[in-house]
Amino acid sequence: MKLRLSRTVAKQVKRLPKAERLKVFRKLDQLRQSSSPVGKKLRGQLVDSWSLKAWPYRIVYIYFPEKNLIIVKTVQHRQGVYN
């Protein structure tokens, strides 16, 4: 599975504390190795997205099964990610 991060997401991850960054990288690796979406399907404005927990952060991504591609939209703290 291909995993793509935008520049914004790369900056978000780079700003995280080292321990939290490692959690996010582990979750991204788990996501890349998976053959199906991991986490929970989102609703409302983010209806096409999925969310994966990397406590206390959330990784929000879009899954394209026909292209075997995952695009990470954001990595943010759980309190502000869905606003």
C-alpha positions, 0 to 999 in steps of 0.5 A: 500500500502506498502512503502519501503525506502532504507538506502540511502533515510532514510539518505537523509530525515534525513539530510533535514531541519525539515520543509522540512522533514515534507513536505516529510513525508506528501507526503510519507503518501499521497503516501502510502494511494493512490491506484494508482501512484501519481505525474508524470511518468518519461521518459528517464533513469528513464522510470520505475519511478514516481516523486512526488513534495515536494517543493523544493524536489522531491521524485522519486519512483517505483510503483509495482501494482502487489505486492502493493508496492512502493519503494522510490529510492531517495529524492533530491533537484529538481535541482539535482535529475534527473542528 
